Every structure is written in structure tokens, then in C-alpha cells.
Amino acid sequence: MIYSAIGMVEFLSMAKGIECCDAMLKVAPVEVIEAHPVCSGKYFVIIAGDVDAVQTSVKEGERIGEHFVVDSFIIPNVDHQIFPALKCAVDIPRLQALGVIETFSAASCIIAADAAAKAADIRLLEIRLCMGLGGKAYTVFTGEVGAVEASVRAGTEEPIKLGTLVTSVVIPGPHSDMNKLLI
């Protein structure tokens, strides 16, 4: 399915996250992309749908979540590559240059991946969110060296502003074995 928007709310409480997920589904016609506990005892809900529905749903999650909300976002014109990358369901026959952006939060990682995908002609390979990562997240993408460099610059802008960037790298010529190690 093609969605026009994605939204996320991250909670400090798993119980509150589950309650808010239910409310977010009841208030607007959205689809849950992911909803589960993550490292550090947090819970996040990622939803998709049309822009108005996603905005309504995220606002409801924030309202009910109150002081348990850690972070949230809405991306109204989300890049279509975000959804398969979140599921790590991308088939890439041959890697070109690799870009990696690592963040301290799931929300800033998805924002970074969307900005990277929109900045240049790259292919998102995966977006890994917080599970077994100590609350951190990262995204990996491939393309021509110049495109990957431009995407890393664009993708790190918002995490730098938010103070959530861990680091980023560009690998101009990855070893051929990296293809089977990723995803």
C-alpha cells in the first residue's frame, strides 16, 4: 500500500504506549507499521495513512500519553522507500557506496532516512530501530558516491539540530561481502 504520511510517538512507559496505540487506531483510519517495546523500557508506535489521519492519530497519542511521551513526529510527504526499509525488505543485487547514519532515537533516525532519500538518488536498505541497540537506531543506504555523500549531509541536518546524531559514515567502495552482511 502507498501512504502519503508517516507518524510516530515514542513513550517512556510500555503500558501507556499500548493504551495510546489503541486510542491512535480508534481516532483515525491509520495503519500500524510497528508498535512494540524497545530497549530502555520504552514503547513506540509508528503509523501511516493520509496526512490528516496521521496528524489526528499522532495528536491523540500525544494527548493521552501526556508526560510519558518522549518524542514524536509527522512526515507529511514521506518517501516511499521508508516503509520497505523499516521492514528490512529491500533486495539490492550489488552495493555501490554505502551511507550510514546512527542516531540516539528512533524518531530522529526515520527523519534522517526520509531526508537522505529525498536528497539524492540513493536506495534505502534498512532502518533499524532501537531493538537490541541500547535505544539507538541507524539507517543504511547505497548509491553513487556523490549521491551518498549528499544524502548523508541532508540526513544528518535534523539529528545534529536535535542533538541526536551519534555519527555518520560514507564507505565509497564497500567490500563485496558487505552485500550479504547487510539486511
C-alpha positions in Angstrom: 0.0 0.0 0.0 1.2 3.5 -0.7 0.9 6.0 2.1 1.3 9.8 2.0 2.3 10.3 5.6 4.1 8.5 8.5 4.0 9.4 12.2 5.5 8.1 15.3 5.0 8.5 19.1 7.6 7.1 21.5 6.7 6.6 25.1 8.6 6.1 28.4 6.0 3.5 29.5 5.1 0.3 27.8 1.6 0.2 29.4 0.9 3.8 28.3 2.3 3.1 24.8 -0.2 0.2 24.4 -3.1 2.3 25.6 -2.1 5.1 23.3 -1.7 2.8 20.3 -5.3 1.6 20.8 -6.5 5.2 21.0 -4.5 6.3 17.9 -6.1 3.5 15.9 -9.6 4.4 17.1 -9.4 8.1 16.4 -8.4 8.0 12.7 -8.1 5.5 9.8 -4.4 4.7 10.0 -2.3 1.5 9.8 0.2 0.5 12.4 3.6 -0.1 10.8 5.2 -1.1 14.1 4.2 -1.0 17.7 6.3 -2.7 20.4 8.6 -2.3 23.3 12.2 -1.3 22.7 15.4 -1.1 24.6 15.5 1.1 27.7 11.9 0.1 28.6 10.3 2.4 26.1 7.4 1.7 23.6 6.9 3.2 20.2 4.0 3.3 17.7 4.6 4.0 14.0 1.6 4.6 11.9 0.9 5.5 8.3 -2.0 6.8 6.2 -3.1 10.1 4.7 -1.8 13.3 6.1 -4.9 14.3 8.1 -5.4 10.9 9.6 -1.8 10.6 10.7 -1.8 14.1 12.2 -5.0 13.3 14.1 -3.7 10.0 15.3 -0.3 11.3 16.5 -2.0 14.2 18.3 -4.2 11.7 20.1 -1.2 9.6 21.1 0.5 12.8 22.5 -2.7 13.9 24.3 -3.3 10.6 26.1 0.4 9.9 26.6 1.0 13.2 28.3 4.2 13.3 30.2 5.1 9.7 29.1 5.8 11.0 25.5 9.5 11.0 24.8 9.3 12.0 21.1 7.0 12.2 18.1 7.0 13.3 14.5 4.8 13.5 11.4 6.3 13.4 7.9 3.5 14.5 5.5 5.1 13.6 2.2 7.1 10.6 3.2 9.5 9.0 0.7 8.1 5.6 -0.5 11.4 3.9 0.4 10.8 4.3 4.1 8.3 1.5 4.5 10.3 -1.4 3.0 13.5 -0.1 4.7 11.7 -0.3 8.1 10.8 -3.9 7.4 14.4 -4.6 6.1 12.6 -5.9 2.9 14.8 -4.4 0.2 16.6 -6.5 -2.3 19.8 -4.9 -3.7 21.7 -7.0 -6.2 25.0 -5.0 -6.0 26.1 -2.5 -3.4 27.6 0.8 -4.5 28.9 3.3 -2.0 27.3 2.9 1.5 26.0 5.6 3.8 25.2 5.0 7.4 23.5 7.4 9.8 23.3 6.5 13.5 21.1 8.3 16.0 20.2 8.2 19.7 16.5 7.9 18.9 14.1 6.0 16.6 12.3 9.2 15.6 15.4 11.1 14.5 16.6 8.0 12.5 13.3 7.9 10.5 13.5 11.6 9.9 17.2 11.2 8.8 16.3 8.4 6.4 13.5 10.3 4.8 15.7 13.4 4.3 18.5 11.2 2.9 16.2 9.5 0.4 14.8 12.9 -0.8 18.2 14.5 -1.1 19.7 12.3 -3.9 19.3 9.2 -6.0 20.0 6.6 -3.3 18.3 3.3 -2.3 17.4 2.9 1.4 18.4 -0.6 2.5 17.3 -0.7 6.1 16.2 1.3 9.1 17.0 -0.4 12.4 15.1 1.0 15.4 16.3 0.5 19.0 15.8 -3.2 19.4 19.0 -4.7 20.9 20.7 -1.4 20.2 20.6 0.3 23.6 17.9 2.7 22.4 19.9 3.9 19.4 18.9 3.5 15.7 20.6 3.6 12.3 19.8 3.6 8.6 21.9 2.3 5.7 21.7 3.3 2.1 23.5 2.8 -1.2 24.2 4.7 -4.4 26.9 6.6 -6.3 29.5 8.1 -4.0 28.4 11.7 -4.6 24.7 10.9 -4.1 25.5 9.0 -0.8 27.6 11.9 0.4 24.8 14.4 -0.4 22.3 12.1 1.4 24.4 11.8 4.5 24.7 15.6 4.7 21.0 16.1 4.3 20.1 13.2 6.6 22.3 14.4 9.4 21.0 18.0 9.5 18.0 17.4 11.7 19.7 15.0 14.1 22.5 17.5 14.5 20.0 20.2 15.4 18.2 17.9 17.9 21.5 16.6 19.4 20.6 13.1 18.5 23.3 12.3 15.9 25.7 9.6 17.1 27.8 9.5 13.9 27.6 9.1 10.1 29.9 7.4 7.6 30.3 7.1 3.9 32.1 4.0 2.6 33.0 4.7 -1.1 33.8 1.2 -2.1 32.4 -1.5 0.2 33.8 -5.0 0.1 31.7 -7.4 -1.9 30.9 -9.5 1.3 29.1 -6.5 2.7 26.2 -7.2 0.4 25.4 -10.4 2.3 26.1 -8.9 5.8 23.5 -6.2 5.4 19.8 -6.8 5.7 
